[in-house]
Amino acid sequence: MPDSLPFETTADLADLPGGLGQERAEEAADFALSMRSPGYNVFVLGPTGSGRRKLIFQLLERRAPDEKTPDDWCYVHNFAKPHRPLALRLPAGMGVRLREDMSHLLEDLKTGIPAAFESDEFRMRLSQIEDQFNEKQNKTLEEIGKDAASQKIALLRTPGGFSLAPLNPDKLDDVLSPEQYMSLPEDHRRHLEAEVERLQQRLQEAIRQFHVWRRERADRLRALSEEAVQFAVGHSMSDLRTSWAQYPDVLTYLEAVKKDAVEHMQDFRPPEAGVPQETDFTRYSVNLVVDHASNGGAPVIYEESPTHPNLIGRVEHIAQLGALITNFTLIKAGALHRAAGGYLILDAQKLLMQPFAYEALKRTLSTGEIRIESPGQIYGMVSTVSLEPEPIPFAGRVILVGDRSLYYLLSAYDPEFRELFKIAADLEDEIPRTDDNHLLMCRFIASLCRRENLLPFDRSGAARIIEASGRMADDQQKLYTHAESLCDLIREADHFARKNGHAHVLADDVDLARNARERRLGRIREMLIEQILRGTMRIDSDGAVIGQVNGLSVLSTGDTSFGTPTRITATVRPGEGEVLDIQREVKLGGALHSKGVLILSSFLGRRYGLQGSLSLSASLVFEQTYGMVDGDSASTAELCAILSATAGIPILQRYAITGSVDQFGNVQAIGGVNEKIEGFFTICSKRGLTGSQGVVIPETNVPHLMLRDEVVEAVKDGRFHIYAVRTVDEALEILTGESAGVADEQGAFPESSINGRVFQRLKEFADLRKRLREEQKPGVSPSEESTTPSEAGEA
């Protein structure tokens, strides 16, 4: 095979642009990403380590740079409804500009507004208003004072306001004392009291007028201040309004900022001496939650931890004086915000493990908008007031990556799933073993070597990787495409090549990597081999035993699996055709194993029970197994053990057998055939190969043989044998060394054949049961007559 590869080393090959043999999945994903209609999101199906995520990234790396860069998104303060921040949509890169412009505007306002109050024009107009008010007030008071003086009454200013008092006629600078006032004639006193009351009313009317004038003054002062601030703010904003003229939402926001700055002009004025002032200008900030200024093309986002907040965003809080406070600047974007207008890749299993995350994703895809809400708000679990940010539209593609089982479960139990994820990109586990795919495998090796700076592989090393891929696929005509498994082998082979000082990775380096991996993971396998060789676990590889056969099992321990022989025994007795599966009775047998036992029961009834009742009961057990047994790959071995026990013909223990059986006696393919063969070969080779040992496998498993070199060499040299069979009869002949026998036209088998002897034994069982029933009839009660045939046979 190495000579058929058209290169010297993999350094001569171009990179593999996509996945290894994943054209079907790539076409499905590309179709979904090209569709603009809603619901065409993608679920990439494949086992962990199959390169499913890398396949999507490679596909998007080719598409995303040429697509339109999505818009930026900002949250700003809503001056009308502060608890509902506004979302502003801006072209890519403009979000940063708006944030900087608002920062500069705030600095301008902090200097411009105080400067407006310090200007000469403002001070002059302010002085005019004050002078006009004081003039009107003083003139009114002066008139009242003259009126009072004409009546010999004084208008006095006191700390509490104004008061009226009669003057001393002899000394007009002094007011009358109470004694002097009481000494005045009564008529004069009444006249003074009437004048004081009149003047008092006039004074009260004047004071009421003063209040009106003060309000007018305050209004004129406020109008003057607003005019000054309007001018200062308008001057600062004039350039902004011009530069943002084509963005109506921004202009509306700037107008709201202007109005708020005028209303809160005192916040910008310097504090009075000795009065602390802490003004929060956060409301004029811009929270840029999504920034695509540095992006080119559509964003490709992979969210490693798809929690509910990480997906749809969150509103953070700050602890202050024992309370939690928040504002719009604490709104944080989620992965959906960053991926809007592009692509979001999520691990399906991680998504489903996070509370509320999957429902939040579906709600976003269904409504087409991202609404930042906590689970407590959504489900009414909290009643505290918080922010309600304006939703942001979502237009993008979500790509879920997960196992096939997850896809099928979601399809079956979630009615919304198929509406939202219309496309399944199903990765191939295997590809045909052709020259073109051999070259694809070599390009896969070349790509990894360049990407991770590994040594290039020469022809022999690449050919050995291809052989290992076929071995992983358990098929001579297939190549395994599980990316991580292949990459690990390539990396480990590079390690041994460097250790051995090779310029390229050779076949021997690949072999060293495979052997090292087998040794690292081989502790349990070697322990079982030792127990078998020491006789702790009884597995015979020579001699012959009735009702005993070497079955073959595959054990999986984490990252590895290996084959090992298992002793299967059967006993028979007269009965009614039932086969007792001891594994199932003690709940150590799986459903598939039980199915296999029932099928061989059907075979026995079909072949041997047509001429009468099947007067047989059998018991089957996997000896020295203490864990679960599942699968039907031992059903052929179990059937052979029953037939051996029935016919009394010993089975040669130098053989092991695997294969399932159908109701017609056909031997069917099973999995793990290579591991099973090698498991029995290891035991035989450790004990010494005699040239007569071997394994019986289904003929349909021959294309799956990808055995280790030592096994292949032993078979070529005749030191070990592999027999492929189609039927149980062929297997029996190999295992026993005797003829199974062919039925004649009447359905009878030769008496000396295996089947003939089975019939003869069954006839003896039937006769025995008949004789026992006849002997028990006289004097036997009806209840005793109901004794089961098997119990009678054992008696």
C-alpha positions in Angstrom: 0.0 0.0 0.0 2.7 2.6 0.7 3.9 2.5 -2.9 0.4 3.5 -4.1 0.5 6.8 -2.3 1.5 9.6 -4.7 3.9 11.6 -2.5 7.2 11.3 -0.6 6.0 12.9 2.6 2.8 14.5 3.7 4.6 17.9 3.5 4.1 17.6 -0.3 0.3 17.6 0.2 -2.2 20.5 0.5 -4.3 21.0 3.6 -7.7 19.4 3.8 -10.1 22.3 3.7 -13.0 20.6 5.5 -13.7 17.5 7.6 -12.4 14.1 6.7 -15.1 12.6 4.3 -17.8 14.8 5.7 -19.2 16.1 2.4 -22.8 15.3 3.4 -22.6 17.2 6.7 -20.8 20.1 5.0 -23.5 20.3 2.4 -26.3 20.3 5.0 -24.6 23.0 7.1 -23.8 25.1 4.1 -27.4 24.9 2.9 -28.7 26.0 6.3 -26.3 28.9 6.6 -27.2 30.1 3.1 -31.0 30.1 3.9 -32.3 33.5 5.1 -35.7 32.2 6.3 -36.2 31.8 10.0 -35.8 28.3 11.7 -32.9 27.2 9.5 -30.6 26.7 12.5 -28.3 23.7 12.5 -27.7 20.7 14.8 -24.4 19.0 14.1 -24.7 15.3 15.0 -21.6 13.3 15.9 -19.8 11.7 18.9 -17.5 13.7 21.1 -14.1 14.1 19.4 -15.4 13.6 15.9 -14.3 17.1 14.8 -17.9 18.4 14.7 -17.0 21.8 16.1 -13.9 22.2 14.1 -15.9 21.3 10.9 -18.3 24.2 11.6 -15.5 26.6 12.4 -13.7 25.7 9.1 -16.9 26.2 7.2 -17.6 29.6 8.9 -14.0 30.7 8.4 -14.7 30.6 4.6 -18.1 32.3 4.8 -18.1 34.8 7.6 -15.3 37.2 6.4 -17.2 38.0 3.2 -20.5 38.7 4.9 -21.8 42.1 6.2 -20.5 43.2 9.5 -23.5 43.6 11.9 -24.4 46.9 13.7 -23.2 48.0 17.1 -25.7 48.3 20.0 -25.6 50.8 22.8 -27.8 51.2 25.9 -28.5 54.8 27.0 -30.5 56.4 29.8 -34.2 56.7 29.2 -35.0 60.2 30.7 -38.7 59.6 30.5 -38.7 56.1 32.0 -35.4 55.6 33.8 -36.2 51.9 34.6 -36.4 51.1 30.8 -33.0 51.9 29.2 -33.1 52.6 25.5 -31.2 50.5 22.9 -29.5 52.5 20.0 -28.6 50.7 16.8 -25.5 52.1 15.0 -23.3 51.0 12.1 -20.2 49.0 13.1 -17.7 51.3 14.7 -20.1 54.1 15.4 -20.9 52.9 18.9 -17.4 53.8 20.1 -17.7 57.2 18.4 -21.0 58.0 20.1 -19.6 56.9 23.5 -16.6 59.3 23.0 -18.8 62.1 21.7 -21.0 61.9 24.8 -17.9 61.8 27.0 -16.6 65.0 25.3 -20.0 66.6 25.5 -20.2 66.0 29.3 -16.8 67.7 29.7 -18.0 70.6 27.6 -21.2 70.9 29.7 -19.2 70.8 33.0 -17.2 73.9 31.8 -19.6 75.6 29.5 -22.6 75.8 31.8 -20.7 77.4 34.7 -19.0 79.7 32.3 -22.4 80.8 31.0 -23.4 81.9 34.5 -20.1 83.8 34.9 -20.4 85.8 31.7 -20.7 89.7 31.9 -23.9 89.7 29.9 -25.5 87.2 32.2 -24.4 89.2 35.3 -25.7 92.4 33.7 -29.1 91.0 32.9 -29.3 89.4 36.3 -28.5 92.7 37.9 -31.1 94.5 35.8 -33.8 92.0 37.0 -32.7 92.4 40.6 -32.6 96.2 40.3 -36.1 96.3 38.7 -37.5 94.2 41.6 -35.8 96.2 44.3 -36.9 99.5 42.7 -40.5 98.5 42.5 -40.4 97.2 46.1 -38.7 100.2 47.5 -41.0 102.6 45.6 -44.0 100.9 47.1 -42.6 101.0 50.6 -41.6 104.7 50.1 -45.2 105.6 49.2 -46.6 103.8 52.1 -44.0 105.5 54.3 -44.9 109.0 53.1 -48.6 108.2 53.6 -47.9 107.1 57.2 -45.7 110.1 57.9 -48.5 112.4 56.8 -50.6 110.9 59.5 -47.8 111.1 62.1 -47.3 107.4 61.9 -43.9 105.7 61.4 -43.3 102.7 59.1 -40.7 100.6 60.9 -38.6 97.6 59.6 -38.3 94.8 62.1 -36.6 91.3 62.0 -40.1 89.9 61.5 -41.1 92.3 58.7 -42.8 95.7 58.9 -44.8 97.5 61.7 -46.6 100.8 62.2 -46.3 103.0 65.3 -47.6 106.6 66.1 -45.0 109.3 66.3 -44.4 111.7 69.1 -45.8 115.1 68.0 -43.2 117.0 70.0 -40.4 114.9 68.7 -41.1 113.3 65.3 -38.1 111.1 65.4 -39.5 109.0 68.2 -42.5 106.9 68.4 -44.9 107.2 71.3 -44.4 105.0 74.3 -47.4 103.1 75.6 -47.8 105.5 78.5 -47.7 108.5 76.1 -50.1 106.8 73.7 -52.6 106.2 76.6 -52.4 109.8 77.7 -53.6 111.0 74.3 -57.3 112.0 74.0 -59.6 109.3 73.1 -60.7 110.8 69.8 -57.1 111.2 68.8 -56.4 107.6 69.7 -59.3 106.3 67.7 -58.1 108.4 64.7 -54.6 106.9 65.0 -56.0 103.3 65.3 -58.1 103.8 62.2 -55.1 105.2 60.2 -52.9 102.4 61.4 -55.5 99.8 60.4 -55.8 101.5 57.0 -52.0 101.6 56.5 -51.8 98.0 57.8 -54.1 96.8 55.0 -52.2 98.8 52.5 -49.0 97.3 53.7 -50.4 93.7 53.5 -51.5 94.3 50.0 -48.0 95.6 49.2 -46.5 92.4 50.8 -48.7 90.2 48.7 -47.6 92.1 45.7 -44.0 91.6 46.7 -44.6 87.8 46.6 -46.0 88.1 43.1 -43.1 90.2 42.1 -40.6 87.7 43.6 -42.2 84.9 41.6 -42.0 87.0 38.5 -38.3 87.7 39.4 -37.7 84.0 40.0 -39.3 83.1 36.7 -37.3 85.8 34.9 -34.1 84.6 36.6 -35.0 80.9 35.7 -35.7 82.0 32.1 -32.5 83.9 32.0 -30.6 80.9 33.4 -32.3 78.5 30.9 -31.5 80.9 28.1 -27.9 80.9 29.1 -27.8 77.1 29.6 -29.7 76.6 26.3 -27.1 78.7 24.5 -24.2 76.9 26.2 -25.6 73.4 25.6 -26.8 74.2 22.1 -23.3 75.5 21.3 -21.7 72.3 22.6 -24.3 70.1 20.8 -24.3 71.9 17.5 -21.4 69.9 16.0 -22.9 66.7 17.4 -26.3 67.3 15.8 -24.6 67.9 12.5 -22.4 64.8 12.7 -25.3 62.6 13.8 -27.9 64.1 11.5 -28.5 60.9 9.6 -29.4 58.9 12.8 -32.9 60.0 14.0 -32.7 57.9 17.2 -29.4 59.6 18.2 -30.9 63.0 17.5 -33.9 62.2 19.7 -31.5 61.0 22.4 -29.4 64.2 22.2 -32.6 66.3 22.4 -33.5 64.5 25.6 -29.9 65.0 27.0 -30.2 68.7 26.2 -33.6 69.0 28.0 -32.3 67.1 31.0 -29.1 69.3 31.2 -31.3 72.4 31.3 -33.6 71.0 33.9 -30.7 70.0 36.1 -28.5 73.0 35.4 -27.7 73.4 39.1 -25.8 70.0 39.0 -23.2 71.7 36.8 -22.7 74.8 38.9 -19.9 74.9 41.4 -21.1 74.1 45.0 -21.3 76.8 47.5 -18.5 77.2 50.0 -18.7 74.6 52.7 -21.5 72.6 51.0 -20.5 69.2 49.8 -21.8 68.2 46.4 -21.6 64.8 44.7 -23.3 64.9 41.3 -23.7 61.7 39.4 -23.5 62.3 35.6 -23.7 58.5 34.8 -27.0 59.2 33.0 -25.1 61.0 30.2 -22.9 57.9 29.6 -23.2 55.4 26.7 -23.1 51.7 27.5 -21.6 50.1 24.4 -22.7 46.5 24.8 -21.9 45.2 21.3 -18.9 46.6 19.5 -18.0 45.4 16.0 -15.5 48.2 15.3 -12.6 45.7 15.0 -14.6 42.9 13.3 -14.5 42.2 9.6 -17.5 40.3 8.3 -20.0 38.3 10.4 -19.1 37.4 14.0 -18.5 33.7 14.9 -19.1 33.2 18.6 -18.5 30.0 20.6 -19.9 30.2 24.1 -18.0 27.8 26.3 -20.4 28.2 29.2 -23.9 28.7 27.9 -25.6 29.7 31.2 -28.8 31.8 31.1 -26.9 35.1 31.8 -24.1 34.3 29.4 -26.6 33.7 26.6 -29.1 36.6 26.9 -27.0 39.0 29.0 -27.6 40.3 32.6 -28.1 43.4 34.7 -25.4 43.6 37.3 -25.7 45.3 40.7 -23.4 47.1 43.1 -23.6 46.8 46.8 -23.8 50.3 48.4 -24.6 51.0 52.0 -26.1 47.6 52.4 -28.4 47.9 49.4 -28.0 46.7 45.8 -28.2 49.4 43.2 -28.0 49.3 39.4 -28.2 51.5 36.3 -28.1 51.0 32.6 -24.3 51.1 32.5 -24.3 47.7 34.4 -26.2 46.0 31.5 -23.9 43.3 30.1 -24.3 41.7 26.7 -24.7 37.9 26.2 -23.5 35.6 23.5 -26.7 36.1 21.5 -26.0 39.9 21.4 -22.5 39.4 20.2 -23.6 36.8 17.6 -26.6 38.9 16.3 -26.1 39.1 12.5 -23.6 36.3 12.6 -23.2 32.8 14.0 -23.5 31.4 17.5 -22.0 27.9 18.2 -23.2 26.0 21.4 -22.5 22.6 22.9 -26.0 21.0 23.1 -25.2 19.0 26.2 -23.8 22.0 28.1 -26.8 24.1 27.1 -29.3 21.5 28.3 -27.5 21.2 31.6 -27.9 24.9 32.4 -31.2 25.9 34.1 -33.4 28.1 31.9 -30.8 28.4 29.2 -32.4 26.2 26.5 -35.8 27.9 27.0 -34.2 31.3 26.8 -32.6 30.3 23.5 -35.8 29.0 22.1 -37.7 32.2 23.2 -35.1 34.3 21.4 -35.3 32.3 18.2 -39.1 32.3 18.2 -39.6 36.0 18.9 -36.6 37.3 17.0 -35.5 39.5 19.9 -33.1 39.3 22.9 -34.9 40.3 26.1 -32.6 40.6 29.1 -34.6 39.2 32.0 -33.6 37.2 35.1 -35.3 33.9 35.7 -36.9 35.4 38.8 -38.5 38.1 36.6 -39.7 35.6 34.0 -41.3 33.2 36.4 -42.5 35.8 38.9 -40.2 34.6 41.7 -39.0 38.1 42.7 -40.9 41.3 43.1 -38.1 43.8 43.4 -37.9 46.7 41.0 -35.1 46.3 38.4 -34.2 47.5 35.0 -36.2 46.4 31.9 -33.8 47.0 29.0 -35.3 47.5 25.6 -35.1 44.2 23.6 -32.5 44.0 20.9 -33.5 42.2 17.6 -31.7 38.9 16.8 -31.1 37.8 13.3 -28.4 35.1 13.1 -27.8 31.4 13.0 -27.5 29.2 16.0 -25.5 26.0 15.6 -25.9 23.3 18.2 -23.2 20.6 18.4 -24.0 17.3 20.2 -24.4 13.6 20.2 -27.0 11.9 18.0 -28.9 10.7 21.1 -29.5 14.3 22.1 -30.8 15.2 18.7 -33.2 12.3 18.6 -34.4 12.9 22.1 -35.1 16.6 21.4 -36.8 15.7 18.2 -39.1 13.3 19.9 -39.9 15.2 23.1 -39.7 18.9 22.2 -42.3 20.0 19.6 -40.6 23.3 19.1 -37.1 21.8 18.4 -37.8 20.8 14.8 -39.3 24.2 14.0 -36.2 26.0 15.2 -33.5 23.6 14.1 -34.7 22.4 10.7 -31.3 21.2 9.5 -29.3 18.2 10.8 -25.7 17.9 9.8 -24.9 14.3 10.5 -21.2 13.4 10.5 -20.0 10.2 9.0 -18.4 7.7 11.4 -16.8 5.8 8.5 -16.0 6.4 4.8 -15.3 3.9 2.0 -11.8 2.7 1.7 -10.8 4.0 -1.7 -7.7 5.5 -3.3 -9.3 9.0 -3.2 -10.1 8.6 0.5 -6.6 7.3 1.2 -5.4 10.6 -0.2 -7.9 12.5 1.9 -6.6 10.8 5.0 -3.1 11.8 4.1 -4.1 15.4 3.6 -5.8 15.2 7.0 -2.4 14.1 8.4 -0.7 16.9 6.5 -3.1 19.5 7.8 -2.6 18.5 11.4 1.2 18.3 11.1 1.3 21.9 9.7 -1.2 23.3 12.2 0.6 21.7 15.3 4.2 21.8 13.9 4.5 18.0 13.8 7.0 16.1 11.7 5.7 15.1 8.3 4.8 11.5 7.7 6.5 9.5 5.0 4.5 7.0 2.9 5.0 4.1 5.3 3.9 6.2 8.3 0.8 7.5 6.4 -0.1 4.0 5.2 0.1 2.7 8.8 -2.3 5.5 10.0 -4.7 4.4 7.2 -4.4 0.8 8.4 -5.0 1.9 12.0 -8.1 3.8 10.8 -9.4 0.7 9.2 -8.7 -1.2 12.4 -10.7 1.4 14.3 -13.5 0.9 11.9 -13.4 -2.9 12.2 -13.8 -3.1 8.5 -11.4 -3.8 5.6 -13.5 -1.6 3.3 -13.9 1.4 5.6 -11.9 4.1 7.2 -12.7 5.5 10.6 -13.2 9.3 10.6 -13.2 10.1 14.4 -10.9 13.1 14.3 -9.7 13.1 17.9 -8.7 9.4 17.9 -6.7 9.9 14.7 -5.1 13.1 15.9 -4.0 11.5 19.1 -2.3 8.7 17.2 -0.6 11.1 14.9 0.7 13.2 17.8 1.9 10.2 19.7 3.7 8.9 16.6 5.4 12.2 16.1 6.6 11.9 19.7 8.3 8.6 19.1 9.7 9.8 15.8 11.4 12.7 17.5 12.6 10.5 20.3 14.2 8.2 17.7 15.7 11.1 15.9 13.8 10.6 12.7 13.2 13.4 10.2 9.9 12.0 9.2 7.4 9.8 11.0 7.8 6.2 9.9 5.6 3.1 10.1 7.7 1.9 13.1 6.9 5.1 14.9 3.2 4.6 14.4 3.6 1.0 15.7 5.4 2.2 18.8 2.7 4.7 19.5 0.0 2.1 19.1 1.9 -0.4 21.3 2.6 2.2 24.0 -1.1 3.1 24.1 -2.1 -0.5 24.4 0.3 -1.0 27.2 -0.9 2.2 29.1 -4.4 0.9 29.0 -3.7 -2.8 29.3 -3.6 -3.3 33.1 -7.0 -5.0 33.4 -6.4 -7.0 30.2 -3.1 -8.3 31.4 -4.6 -9.1 34.8 -7.3 -11.2 33.2 -4.8 -13.0 31.0 -2.7 -13.8 34.1 -5.8 -15.2 35.9 -6.5 -17.4 32.9 -2.9 -18.6 32.6 -2.7 -19.4 36.3 -6.0 -21.3 36.2 -7.9 -18.9 38.5 -10.3 -18.4 35.6 -10.8 -21.7 33.9 -10.4 -21.4 30.1 -9.4 -24.6 28.3 -7.4 -24.5 25.1 -7.0 -28.2 24.6 -8.9 -31.4 25.2 -12.7 -31.9 24.7 -15.6 -31.4 27.0 -19.3 -32.2 26.6 -21.6 -29.1 27.0 -18.7 -26.7 27.3 -17.5 -24.1 24.7 -15.2 -21.1 24.6 -17.3 -18.1 23.8 -15.7 -14.7 23.1 -16.5 -11.4 24.8 -15.4 -7.8 24.5 -14.8 -5.8 27.6 -14.7 -2.0 27.5 -12.8 0.0 30.2 -12.9 3.7 29.5 -10.8 4.5 26.4 -10.0 0.9 25.4 -11.7 -2.4 24.7 -10.3 -5.9 24.4 -11.4 -9.4 23.8 -11.3 -12.3 26.2 -12.6 -15.9 26.1 -15.5 -16.9 28.4 -16.4 -20.4 29.3 -20.0 -21.2 28.5 -21.6 -24.4 29.8 -24.9 -26.1 29.2 -26.8 -28.9 30.9 -29.9 -30.7 29.6 -32.6 -32.9 31.1 -36.1 -34.0 30.2 -38.6 -31.1 30.0 -40.9 -29.2 27.8 -38.5 -27.3 25.6 -37.6 -24.3 27.9 -34.1 -23.0 28.1 -33.2 -21.6 31.5 -30.9 -18.5 31.2 -29.2 -18.4 34.6 -27.7 -14.9 33.8 -31.2 -13.6 33.3 -32.6 -15.3 36.3 -30.1 -13.6 38.6 -30.6 -10.3 36.8 -27.1 -10.3 35.3 -28.3 -10.7 31.7 -29.2 -7.8 29.4 -32.2 -7.6 27.1 -30.2 -8.4 24.0 -28.7 -11.5 25.6 -32.1 -12.7 26.7 -33.3 -12.1 23.2 -30.5 -14.3 21.9 -31.5 -17.1 24.3 -35.1 -17.0 23.2 -34.1 -17.1 19.6 -32.1 -20.3 20.1 -35.1 -21.7 21.9 -37.1 -21.1 18.8 -34.5 -22.8 16.7 -34.5 -25.9 18.9 -38.3 -26.1 18.7 -38.3 -25.5 14.9 -35.7 -28.2 14.1 -36.2 -30.8 16.8 -39.8 -30.4 17.8 -41.6 -30.8 14.5 -42.1 -34.6 15.0 -43.4 -34.2 18.5 -43.0 -32.2 21.7 -39.5 -30.9 22.4 -38.9 -33.0 25.6 -35.9 -31.0 26.7 -35.0 -28.5 29.4 -31.6 -26.8 29.3 -29.6 -24.5 31.5 -27.1 -22.0 30.2 -24.5 -20.0 32.1 -21.4 -17.9 31.6 -19.1 -19.4 34.1 -17.0 -17.1 36.4 -18.7 -13.9 35.2 -19.8 -11.6 38.0 -21.0 -8.6 36.0 -23.7 -7.8 33.4 -23.7 -9.9 30.2 -25.4 -8.4 27.2 -25.5 -8.8 23.5 -26.5 -11.8 21.4 -23.0 -12.6 20.0 -22.7 -15.7 22.2 -26.0 -17.3 21.0 -24.2 -19.5 18.5 -21.8 -20.7 21.2 -24.7 -21.3 23.6 -26.6 -23.3 21.0 -23.5 -25.4 20.3 -23.1 -26.1 24.0 -26.8 -27.2 24.3 -26.5 -29.5 21.3 -23.2 -30.9 22.6 -24.8 -31.7 25.9 -27.9 -33.2 24.3 -26.0 -35.3 21.8 -23.3 -36.3 24.3 -20.6 -35.2 21.8 -17.6 -33.3 23.3 -16.6 -29.9 22.0 -12.9 -29.4 21.2 -11.6 -26.8 23.6 -8.9 -25.7 21.2 -11.5 -23.6 19.5 -13.4 -20.5 20.5 -16.6 -19.3 18.7 -18.5 -16.1 18.3 -21.6 -15.1 16.4 -25.3 -14.6 16.8 -27.9 -17.1 15.4 -31.3 -16.7 13.9 -34.3 -19.0 14.2 -33.2 -20.9 11.1 -29.7 -21.6 12.3 -27.9 -19.0 10.3 -24.9 -17.5 11.9 -25.0 -13.7 11.8 -22.3 -10.9 12.1 -21.3 -9.5 15.4 -19.2 -6.5 16.6 -15.7 -6.5 18.0 -14.6 -9.5 15.9 -10.9 -8.4 15.8 -10.7 -8.0 19.6 -12.4 -11.3 20.2 -10.0 -13.2 17.9 -7.0 -11.5 19.4 -8.2 -12.2 22.9 -8.3 -16.0 22.3 -5.1 -15.9 20.2 -3.2 -14.2 23.1 -4.2 -17.0 25.5 -3.2 -19.7 23.0 0.1 -18.0 22.2 1.0 -17.6 25.8 0.4 -21.3 26.4 2.1 -22.2 23.1 0.5 -22.4 19.6 0.0 -26.0 18.6 -1.2 -25.4 15.0 -4.6 -26.8 15.8 -6.1 -23.9 17.7 -8.5 -21.4 16.1 -11.6 -19.3 16.2 -14.9 -19.7 14.5 -16.6 -16.5 13.3 -19.5 -15.7 11.1 -18.7 -15.6 7.4 -20.3 -12.2 7.2 -17.6 -10.8 9.5 -14.8 -11.7 7.2 -14.7 -8.2 5.6 -14.3 -6.8 9.1 -11.1 -8.6 9.8 -8.3 -6.1 10.6 -6.0 -8.2 12.8 -2.6 -7.5 14.3 0.4 -8.5 12.3 1.3 -11.3 14.7 -2.1 -12.9 14.3 -2.0 -12.5 10.5 1.5 -14.1 10.4 0.4 -17.0 12.6 -2.6 -17.7 10.4 -0.4 -17.6 7.3 2.0 -20.0 8.8 -0.7 -22.4 9.9 -0.1 -22.0 13.6 -3.5 -20.5 14.2 -6.8 -20.8 12.3 -9.8 -18.7 11.6 -12.9 -20.5 10.3 -15.8 -18.6 8.7 -19.2 -20.3 8.9 -22.6 -19.6 7.7 -24.7 -22.0 9.8 -24.7 -23.7 13.1 -24.2 -27.0 11.5 -20.9 -25.8 10.0 -19.8 -24.5 13.4 -20.7 -27.8 15.0 -18.7 -29.8 12.6 -15.6 -27.6 13.3 -16.0 -27.6 17.0 -16.7 -31.4 17.4 -14.8 -32.8 14.4 -18.0 -34.8 13.5 -20.6 -34.5 10.8 -23.7 -32.5 11.6 -25.8 -34.5 9.2 -28.2 -33.5 6.5 -31.9 -34.3 6.8 -33.5 -36.6 4.2 -36.8 -36.0 2.5 -38.7 -37.2 5.6 -36.7 -34.8 7.8 -34.6 -37.6 9.4 -30.9 -37.2 10.1 -28.3 -40.0 9.9 -28.2 -41.7 13.2 -24.4 -41.2 13.6 -24.5 -37.5 12.8 -24.7 -34.8 15.5 -28.3 -33.9 14.6 -29.2 -37.6 14.5 -27.8 -38.2 18.0 -29.7 -35.1 19.2 -32.9 -36.5 17.9 -32.2 -39.9 19.5 -31.5 -38.2 22.9 -34.7 -36.2 22.6 -36.6 -39.3 21.8 -35.2 -41.0 24.9 -36.2 -37.9 27.0 -39.7 -38.2 25.6 -40.0 -41.9 26.3 -38.7 -41.4 29.8 -41.3 -38.7 30.5 -44.0 -40.8 29.0 -43.0 -43.8 31.1 -42.8 -41.8 34.3 -46.3 -40.3 33.7 -47.8 -43.8 33.2 -46.1 -45.1 36.3 -47.5 -42.2 38.4 -51.1 -42.4 37.2 -52.5 -45.2 39.5 -53.5 -43.7 42.9 -52.2 -40.2 42.1 -54.2 -37.2 43.1 -55.1 -34.6 40.5 -52.9 -32.1 42.3 -50.0 -34.5 42.1 -50.7 -35.1 38.4 -49.9 -31.5 37.8 -46.2 -32.1 38.6 -44.2 -30.5 35.8 -42.5 -32.7 33.3 -39.1 -31.3 34.2 -39.6 -32.2 37.9 -40.7 -35.7 36.9 -37.6 -36.0 34.7 -35.3 -34.9 37.5 -37.0 -37.3 39.9 
